[in-house]
Amino acid sequence: MGTTSASAADDLYYDQSWVVCQSCGCLQLSKLIPLEILYSVQHSAGTEGQIWHNHHQQFAEFILEDSPSDICEIGAAHGELSRIILNRKPNTEYSIIEPSPIDIPEQVKVIVGYAEDHLKEISDHSNIVHSHVLEHLYNPTNFLSKIAESMAVNSIMYISFPNIERLIATRGTNSLNFEHSYFLHQDQIASVLKSLGLNILRQKKYIEHSYFLKVGKIKNLPLNEKIEILNISHSIKPFREMWNELNSFVESTNHGLRSKKVPTYVFGAHVFSQSLISLGLEIGLIEGILDNAKAKQGQRLYGTNLTVSNPSIIQGKNAVRVILKASHYQEEIRNQLLGLNPLVEIIE
């Protein structure tokens, strides 16, 4: 869903069809993309910007409050969390289980693959960590069940996951999409954890972006009572409203682009731009895509022929426009663009 250097002839397209669970009200994608297609390339999500930087710093601090001697991190991708923790506590025995690791610190033991295939590694550690992994899973309950069964008694799991509810409220298409295929709700996750014998020992909310949880596996935890799963069918209306508003935004944006010819870019070489394009944003009126991730620059936005550039490309232009729909990151990116060129017209 990010960028590619492959031919546009190889691009694949799928419709998104959303359904609602009749028992718990959870919105979920009805047709899932094969994982080997969806994650064929590591797209380095969560590596750019101050909000993500602060997230990693604060989640690391959340973990380090307990001064763990060993950590097994699941789905570390770019290894940023391990870098922060090891800088603060260099003697930590650190392992990572990740199918597509990139830029992992040398002192980390790296296991290429999926956690479900390396459960002994989970058993051998007293502290399990995963950050923004749950929302990517096709069967999160099964995943958590396997991890919980493998965890030793009194071991700890630290979890960070996105505030999907607020992502939708800010009209972020990074809320639910091909990668985030179900509505991850904090109260439902709490119920699932309880049903697996995992107690929430500590929690923290990181702005309106993420939730941090510390959960412990308790020996002989009584589970006689039936676990109630909160019905979240109320989330359907805001989700529909989000797409209706974005559709109207695309229509009005197209009208503005046609009426005044100015070099125009879209910010975000990922789902932010792709969603607008899928709604009918006229790419013939778009100069290209802007993104801060160096790994994406010079590549093609998947599903289009648009090339990704460094945002600095707008510097020195007397007339330039940027289409910006970036959810939690809107203000941060807006300020960056205005800092690069005070004359930039931001369509938002």
N, C-alpha and C positions, 0 to 999 in steps of 0.2 A: 504493500500500500504506500510505499515511499517513492524512492527514485530508482532508476535503472540505467545501465549503459547498453542494455540489449536492444534489439530492433523493436520498433513499435508493432511490427507484425506478430510478435510473440506475446503481446499483452492479452490478458484474459479479462472478461467482463461478466459480472454477476448482478442480478437484481437482489435487493434487500427486501425480505418479507418478514415482518415481525408478528409474533403471536403472544398471547397472554396465557400463563398457567392458570387453569380454572380453580386450583386449590389455594395457591399463594399469591396470585396476581403478578407474578414476575414476568416482565417483558423479556422476550428472548428471540433470537434469530431462528427462523424455522429451517433454513438450509445453510449448513455450515461449510465453509471453504476448507478443503484438505489442508492440513497443517504444513505439509511440505511445499505447497504453493504459497500459502499466506505468509510463511516465515522463511521463504527461500533465501532472503537476504536480510542481514541484521541492519535495522534502520536507525540505530543509536538514539532511540527515544529517551528523553529525560536527561540529555547531556548539555543542553543549551539554556541559557537564561538564568536570571537571578532567582526566580521562584523555584526552579529545579535545584539550583545550587543550595539554596537555603533548606529545601526539603531534605537533601542528602545529609547536610550538616546536622539538622535537627533530629533526623531519624537515627543518625550515628550517636548523637548525644543521648537519645532515648535508650538506646541499647547499652551504651557505655556507663549509664547510671548503675548497672549491675556488675561492671568490670568483668565480663566473661573471659574465661581462659581459652575457650575454643569456640569456633563458629563454623557452621556449615550454611552457606548461603545458596539458595535455590534461585536460578534464573538471574544471575548477576549481570549478564550482557556486557556492559562497558566497564564493570569493576570499580565504579566510582565510590560506592559505599565501603568496599574493602580498603581502598586507598586512604579514605578519611580515618577509618577505625585503626588501621595499622600505623598511620602517622601518629595517632594519639596513644596507641597501646601496641608497640612493635612486637611484643612477645606473644601476641595472640596467635594460637594455632588456627589458621584460616583455610577452609576448603570451599570451593565453588563448584556447583553442578550446573552446567549451562550448555545448551546444544550449539550455540554459535558465539563462543567467547571472543572478545576483542579487547586489546589493551589492558590485560589483567596484570596486576603487580607480580613481580618475579617470585616473591616469597609465598605466594598463594598456591595451594595444590588445586589444580584444575582438572575436573572430570567432565569430559565432553559427552553430553547426553541429557536424558531427562531424569528427574528425581525418582520417578516411579520405577526406574530400572536400576537404581542405585540406593536401595533402601538401607543396606548395611551401613552406608556412609551416614545416613540419618541416625541410625542406632548408635553409632560410634561417637556421636557428638552430643553435648549437653545443651547446646544452644543452636536453634535452627532459625534462619532469617530468610524472609522473602519480601521484596518490595515491588509493588505494582506488578505482581504475577497473577494473583487470583482472578482479576478481570479478564485475563487472556485465556483462561482455562475453559475447555468445553464441558468438563464434568468436575466442577470445583468440589462438590461434596465427596466424590470418590477420591480425588486428590488428597483432600484434608484427612479423610479416613485412613488412607494408606500411610500418610505421614504420622498421624496420631498413633496408629498401631505400632509403628517402627520406633517412635520416640521412647526413650527410657523413662521410667517413673521419676518424677521430680525434674525432668528436663523442661526447657523453656523454648517457646517459639515467639519470635518477634515478627509482626506483620505490618506492612504499610499498604493501604489500598485507597483508590481514588474516591472522592465524594461525588458519585455519579449524579445524585440529586441536584447538587449545585452546578455541575457541568451542564445539565439540561437547562437549569434556570438561567444560566448565562449564555444559552443558545450555542453551546459547544458541541460540534459534531464529533469531537473526541470522546463524547459520553458513551454512546452506543453505536457500533459500526461492525465491520467484519472482524476486527480484532477484539473488540469488547462486545461479546455476543449475548450478554444477558445483563439485566439490571442488578448490579451488586449493591445490595442495601445493607447498611451497617447492622440493623436490628436482626435481619435474617441471618447474617453471618454469625452474629452472637449466639443465636439459637442453634445453628449447626455446630459450632464449636462446643457448646454445652452438651449437645447430644453425643459428642465423641469423647466426652470425659476431659475436655479442656476448659479450664477456668480462666476467665479474664482477670488478670491480677493488676493491670495498670493500663490506662488508655490516655490518649492525647489527640486533640484535633489540631492539625496543621492548617492554619488559616481556613479557607473554605475549599482547600485543595485535596487534602488527604486525611485519613485516620491512621493513627499508630496504635497497635495493640501489643501487649505483652500477655501471653497465655501460658499456663503451666499444666502439665500432665500430672494429675493428682491420683495417687494410688487408691483403689477401691472407692472411687467417687460414686456416691449413690445416684442412680439414674432410674429410680422407680417411677417418677412422675412422667407423664406424657409431655414431650417438648412441643410447645405451640410455636408455629411459624407465622409471623406477622403477615397479613395480607397487604400487599402494596399496590393493589389495582389503581389506587389514586394517582400513580405515576404515569398512567396512560395519557391523561389529558395534557400535562405539561410537555410530554414528548411530541404529541400531535401538534401542539401550539408552536413548538420549536421549528418543526419542519414547515408549517404554514408560514411562519414569519420569515424563514430563510428563503422560501419560494418567492414571497413578495419582495424581499430584498434583492434577489437576483433579477426579477423583472424590472424593478426601478433602476438598478445598476446598469443593466443592458441599455435602457432608454437613455441614461446619462452618458454612457460611453459612445453611443451612436450620435448623439447630438453635439458632442464636443470632442474632437480628435486630439487626444493628448497621450503620450507614452504612458501605458498603464501596466502595473505589475500586481500580482496577487501574492500575499505573504503566506508562507507555510508550504513546504514541499512534502505534503502528506494529506491526511484526511480533511484538514481545513479547506484547502484549495479543491481537492477532488470532489468534495461534497457540493460545493458551489457549482463546479463544472457539470456534475451529474444532474443538477437542477436546471441547467440550461444557460449558465454563464457563457457568453459568446467568446470562445477562445481566439477567434479571428481578430478580436479587438484587444487581445492581451499580448504584451511584449514578452513577458516571461514570469518566472516565479522567483521570489526572494526567500532565502532561508539562511540562518546563522550557522548551520552545521556544515563545516568544511567538507565533510565526506560526501555531502549531497551536491555541492556546487560543481557546475560543469556537467552534471548528469541530467537526465530527462525525467520529468515528473511522470510516473507510471500512468498509463492511460491517455497520455497527451504527447504532443511534439514540443512542449514548452520546456526550455532549458532553465535550470536553477542557477541563480547568481547570488553573490554576496550582496547584502542590502546596501553596501557602500556605493553600488552602481548608481544610486539616485543622487549622489552628491554632485553639486555644481549645475544641476539642471534647473532652468527657470520655470519649466512646466513639466510636472510629473505627478502621476497618481498611483496610489497603492490601495488595493482592496484588502481590508483587514477585518476578519472575523475569527478571533483567537481566544474566545472564552476567558479563562482566568488570566491569560497572558496579554490581554488586550492593552491594558495601560502600560505595561512594561515595554511592549513592542511599539506602541504609539510614541512613547517618549524617545525610544531609540531612533525611529524614523525622523521625527522632528529635530532630533539632535544632529542627524546626518544632513538634513535639508529642511530648514524652516519653511520653505515654500511648498513642500510636498502637500498635495491634497489627499487626505485619507478618507476613503469611502468606507463607512462602518455603520 
